[in-house]
Amino acid sequence: NKTVVLSTYRNLLRATRIAFQGDQSTLYNSRRFARDSFDKNRGVKAGSIEAEKAVEHAQGVAQILRENVVQGATDKEESGAYKLRIHEQTEKGDNESVKQFKGTTKSFAEVK
């Protein structure tokens, strides 16, 4: 329904703000891409499977932006080093899930 779509859109915009804070160009482009994507799906019938998939996709993108995208900038004090902007919503794990696939040729699609 329209309320879910608007809520998802706002959630996606918040996620872009969190992920790209301080990088105006990337923030602008990500928001423009989100708007264009939602505009492209404007004609999709509410309640259809296609609409549900589009909302689910946008929610997934927002989650990835919020939890898995980390900005890095060169550290002015230390040559060749980067400073990462890790925020409170950044997923911090122990890399066990990564280690279990070490040495395999699995693609991201196969991991799902």
C-alpha positions in Angstrom: 0.0 0.0 0.0 1.0 3.6 -0.4 2.0 4.1 3.3 4.4 1.2 3.1 6.0 2.5 -0.1 6.4 6.0 1.4 7.8 4.6 4.6 10.3 2.5 2.6 11.3 5.5 0.5 11.9 7.7 3.6 13.9 4.8 5.2 16.0 4.5 2.1 16.7 8.3 2.1 17.7 8.0 5.8 20.0 5.1 5.0 21.8 7.2 2.3 22.3 10.0 4.8 23.9 7.7 7.3 26.1 5.9 4.7 27.3 8.9 2.8 27.4 11.6 5.5 29.9 14.3 4.5 30.2 13.1 0.9 27.7 15.5 -0.8 28.3 14.2 -4.3 27.7 10.6 -3.5 24.7 11.5 -1.2 23.1 13.5 -3.9 23.6 10.8 -6.6 22.4 8.0 -4.3 19.2 10.0 -3.5 18.6 10.8 -7.1 19.0 7.2 -8.0 16.5 6.2 -5.3 14.0 8.8 -6.5 14.4 7.7 -10.1 14.0 4.1 -9.2 10.8 4.8 -7.2 9.5 7.0 -10.1 10.1 4.2 -12.6 7.9 1.9 -10.5 5.2 4.5 -10.0 2.9 2.7 -12.5 3.2 -0.7 -10.8 -0.1 -1.9 -9.5 -0.4 -1.6 -5.7 -0.5 -5.0 -4.0 1.0 -6.8 -7.0 3.9 -9.2 -6.7 6.1 -6.8 -8.6 5.3 -4.0 -6.2 6.1 -6.2 -3.2 9.4 -7.2 -4.8 10.3 -3.6 -5.4 9.6 -2.6 -1.8 11.5 -5.6 -0.5 14.4 -4.7 -2.7 14.4 -1.1 -1.5 14.3 -2.3 2.1 17.2 -4.6 1.5 19.3 -1.8 -0.1 18.5 0.5 2.9 19.7 -2.2 5.3 22.9 -2.8 3.3 23.6 0.9 3.2 23.0 1.3 6.9 24.9 -1.8 8.1 27.5 -2.6 5.6 28.7 0.5 3.8 31.6 2.3 5.6 33.2 5.5 4.3 37.0 5.8 4.2 39.1 8.9 3.8 42.8 9.4 3.7 44.3 10.1 7.1 46.0 13.5 6.9 48.3 12.6 9.8 49.5 9.2 8.5 50.6 8.9 4.9 49.0 6.0 3.0 46.5 5.3 5.8 42.7 5.6 5.8 40.4 6.6 8.5 37.0 4.7 8.5 33.8 6.3 9.6 32.1 3.4 11.5 28.8 4.4 13.0 26.6 2.8 15.6 24.5 1.0 13.0 27.5 -0.5 11.2 27.4 -4.3 11.5 30.3 -5.5 13.5 30.8 -9.3 13.3 33.5 -11.8 14.0 34.0 -12.7 10.3 33.0 -16.4 11.0 30.6 -16.4 8.0 33.4 -15.1 5.8 35.9 -17.7 7.0 33.6 -20.6 6.2 33.7 -19.8 2.5 37.5 -19.2 2.4 38.9 -21.2 -0.6 35.6 -21.8 -2.2 34.4 -20.4 -5.5 30.9 -19.6 -4.4 29.3 -16.4 -5.7 27.1 -14.1 -3.7 24.1 -15.6 -5.5 25.0 -19.1 -4.3 25.6 -18.0 -0.7 21.9 -16.8 -0.5 
